């Protein structure tokens, strides 16, 4: 078995592994928030992944290491030409550039899509994430006590 990082679009067959990944990483950091997946079946997740895969304005990419999902990123349409971005990497793989690789691939995809803007919300005390987003051209749009909204035109 080769120890190789692979980045690719998520497909419906990834549903079970993606749910397992999300359950694992949701316990690793206070920075990770996602809609509750309690009660979501593999079949429901596969349907969702199929919709995302078929969409011109939504994207979900996974990072695999030895065939296990260790990271993912998502561009989710929120308005005409605008998508929200999120990226999560398993804590055991932090500091290896995986979030940067995923962000770069997601932004490359966004530039070729119908999207004109990508935005995200990040905790102010998550300096590692803020550094990555700034490196890829995101700028602060607004902020509150705990988080800031960053955006990038594509």
C-alpha positions as CSV (number, residue, x, y, z in Angstrom):
1,X,0.0,0.0,0.0
2,X,1.5,3.3,-1.0
3,X,1.5,6.3,1.3
4,X,0.2,8.8,-1.1
5,X,-2.1,11.9,-0.8
6,X,-4.8,12.0,-3.4
7,X,-7.2,15.0,-3.9
8,X,-10.3,14.4,-6.0
9,X,-14.0,15.2,-6.2
10,X,-16.2,13.4,-3.8
11,X,-18.5,10.8,-5.4
12,X,-21.6,9.1,-4.0
13,X,-19.5,6.0,-3.1
14,X,-17.6,8.1,-0.6
15,X,-20.7,8.6,1.6
16,X,-20.0,6.1,4.3
17,X,-16.3,7.1,4.6
18,X,-17.2,10.8,4.6
19,X,-19.7,10.3,7.4
20,X,-17.1,8.4,9.4
21,X,-14.6,11.2,8.8
22,X,-17.0,14.0,9.8
23,X,-17.9,12.1,13.0
24,X,-14.2,11.7,13.8
25,X,-13.1,15.3,13.2
26,X,-16.1,16.9,14.9
27,X,-14.5,15.7,18.1
28,X,-11.0,17.0,17.4
29,X,-11.4,20.8,17.4
30,X,-13.7,23.6,18.6
31,X,-13.1,25.3,15.2
32,X,-15.1,22.6,13.3
33,X,-18.8,23.2,12.9
34,X,-21.1,21.5,10.5
35,X,-24.7,20.7,10.2
36,X,-25.7,17.8,12.4
37,X,-25.1,14.5,10.7
38,X,-26.8,12.6,13.5
39,X,-29.2,10.2,11.9
40,X,-27.9,10.8,8.4
41,X,-27.7,7.4,6.6
42,X,-25.1,6.5,4.0
43,X,-27.8,6.4,1.4
44,X,-28.9,10.0,2.2
45,X,-25.3,11.1,2.1
46,X,-24.8,9.4,-1.2
47,X,-27.8,11.2,-2.6
48,X,-26.4,14.5,-1.3
49,X,-22.9,13.8,-2.8
50,X,-24.6,12.9,-6.2
51,X,-26.4,16.3,-6.2
52,X,-23.1,18.1,-5.4
53,X,-21.2,16.2,-8.0
54,X,-23.8,17.1,-10.6
55,X,-24.0,20.8,-9.7
56,X,-22.3,23.6,-11.6
57,X,-22.0,25.8,-8.5
58,X,-21.3,23.3,-5.7
59,X,-18.2,21.2,-5.1
60,X,-16.9,18.8,-2.5
61,X,-13.4,17.5,-2.7
62,X,-11.7,14.9,-0.5
63,X,-8.1,14.3,0.5
64,X,-7.3,10.7,0.8
65,X,-4.2,9.1,2.4
66,X,-3.9,5.4,1.9
67,X,-7.5,5.3,0.7
68,X,-8.9,6.9,3.9
69,X,-10.5,10.4,3.9
70,X,-8.3,12.7,5.9
71,X,-9.7,16.0,4.7
72,X,-12.4,17.6,2.7
73,X,-13.4,21.0,1.4
74,X,-16.8,22.3,0.2
75,X,-18.0,25.1,-1.9
76,X,-21.7,25.5,-1.4
77,X,-23.8,27.9,-3.4
78,X,-25.4,30.5,-1.2
79,X,-26.6,33.0,-3.8
80,X,-26.2,33.7,-7.6
81,X,-22.5,33.4,-8.3
82,X,-21.6,33.2,-4.6
83,X,-20.5,30.2,-2.6
84,X,-19.5,29.5,1.0
85,X,-16.2,27.7,1.5
86,X,-15.2,25.3,4.3
87,X,-12.2,23.0,4.8
88,X,-11.5,20.4,7.4
89,X,-8.4,18.2,7.9
90,X,-8.0,15.4,10.4
91,X,-5.9,16.6,13.4
92,X,-3.4,13.9,12.8
93,X,-2.5,15.5,9.5
94,X,-2.4,19.2,10.5
95,X,0.7,21.0,9.4
96,X,1.2,19.0,6.3
97,X,-0.2,21.5,3.8
98,X,-3.4,19.5,3.1
99,X,-5.7,22.5,3.8
100,X,-3.6,24.5,1.4
101,X,-3.8,21.8,-1.3
102,X,-7.6,21.6,-0.9
103,X,-8.0,25.3,-0.9
104,X,-6.0,25.7,-4.0
105,X,-7.9,23.0,-5.9
106,X,-11.2,24.4,-4.7
107,X,-10.3,27.9,-5.9
108,X,-9.1,26.5,-9.2
109,X,-12.5,24.8,-9.6
110,X,-14.3,28.0,-8.6
111,X,-12.4,30.1,-11.2
112,X,-13.6,27.7,-14.0
113,X,-17.2,27.7,-12.7
114,X,-20.0,30.2,-12.8
115,X,-19.0,31.5,-9.4
116,X,-17.8,35.1,-9.0
117,X,-17.2,35.2,-5.2
118,X,-16.3,32.8,-2.4
119,X,-16.7,33.6,1.2
120,X,-16.1,31.9,4.5
121,X,-16.5,32.4,8.2
122,X,-13.5,31.7,10.5
123,X,-12.8,32.0,14.2
124,X,-10.5,34.9,15.0
125,X,-8.3,32.8,17.2
126,X,-7.8,30.2,14.4
127,X,-4.6,31.9,13.1
128,X,-3.5,28.9,11.1
129,X,-6.7,28.9,9.0
130,X,-6.6,32.7,8.6
131,X,-3.0,32.5,7.4
132,X,-4.1,29.9,4.7
133,X,-7.0,32.0,3.6
134,X,-5.0,35.2,3.3
135,X,-2.3,33.3,1.4
136,X,-5.0,32.5,-1.2
137,X,-6.3,36.1,-1.4
138,X,-9.2,36.1,1.0
139,X,-9.7,39.5,2.7
140,X,-11.7,40.4,5.8
141,X,-15.2,41.6,4.9
142,X,-16.6,41.9,8.5
143,X,-16.2,40.6,12.0
144,X,-17.9,40.1,15.3
145,X,-16.6,39.1,18.7
146,X,-15.6,35.6,17.8
147,X,-15.5,35.2,14.0
148,X,-14.8,37.1,10.8
149,X,-16.2,36.8,7.3
150,X,-13.6,36.7,4.6
151,X,-14.2,36.8,0.8
152,X,-12.4,36.4,-2.4
153,X,-13.5,37.3,-5.9
154,X,-12.9,34.5,-8.5
